[in-house]
């Protein structure tokens, strides 16, 4: 039981006996364990060398046990530290091994995933193993994971993983899409919007990524979805750089105190309805989707937009977005 502390089975037996008898000689140890006096003397000497026993002053050739917390706990801690160092060394060796294999075998760099179920499982594992940051391209029409079903994100956010998520404009046309984005942002997700994304993508710690190999959502190409699991490579570096490029040009999305997607501040001379509408408009959401999300008709949405254009002195919606940013409305 105490092998982890560096004791043999016989040494542990003698040490336990010393603890229960306070002091004992080699002859007494031999009579109770079946060892010869010479063997018992050798075991006692080994225990003394390891700091688990020591000779008594009053009784020659008698030994007493050292307290277990003093004798054993430091040894266990040293062994634990050595084990951690060995585990770290093995991890480094494994990474070196994998890196070498990847350079020699392209199959080590890219793994093909087929089927919605397998894709969902790999996406969960990718997030479960993330330790620092997840990067995500969210396109409209899911392939394997419907909007709002990615609960692994919330587990990762809770343990300190940073999520940066880019949503394309058409994503917000899906049912409950905005509500799901609000839930994610409130949990710590950093969200931005762009007019269009070139592909679907999830990157974990810049070391591993999942990227579908064929386009289309549930109404897209027939058959099971096919994706690639990419490991560290120039291709993964290129995809990460692509994400960062789109991230620079994207519009930040926040959640207001009233629980709406909002990227304005409290100093804007706009009503709460105008502010919510403006945030959706600048995020690139179509009038029809804005009207649906806000419970308004399209004519009312257009009236609000015209009102804001008048306030900003803008002749076009593009000018409205520029003036809104310039005036601190965003």
Secondary structure, DSSP 8 states (H G I E B T S, - for coil): --GGGT--HHHHHHHHHHHHHSEEEHHHHHHHHS--HHHHHHHHHHHHHTTSEEE-SSSTTEEEE--HHHHTHHHHHHHHHHHHHHHHHHHHHHHHHHHHHHHH-GGGTEEEEESHHHHHHHHHHHHHT-SSEEEEEE-SS-SSS-TT--THHHHHHHTT-EEEEEEEGGGGGSTTHHHHHHHHHHHT-EEEEES--SS-EEEETTTEEEEESS---TTSSSS--EEEEEESSHHHHHHHHHHHHHHHHSEEEEE-TTSSEE---TTSSS-HHHHHHHHHHHTT--HHHHHHHHT--HHHHHHHHHHHHHHHT-SSHHHHHHHHHHTT--
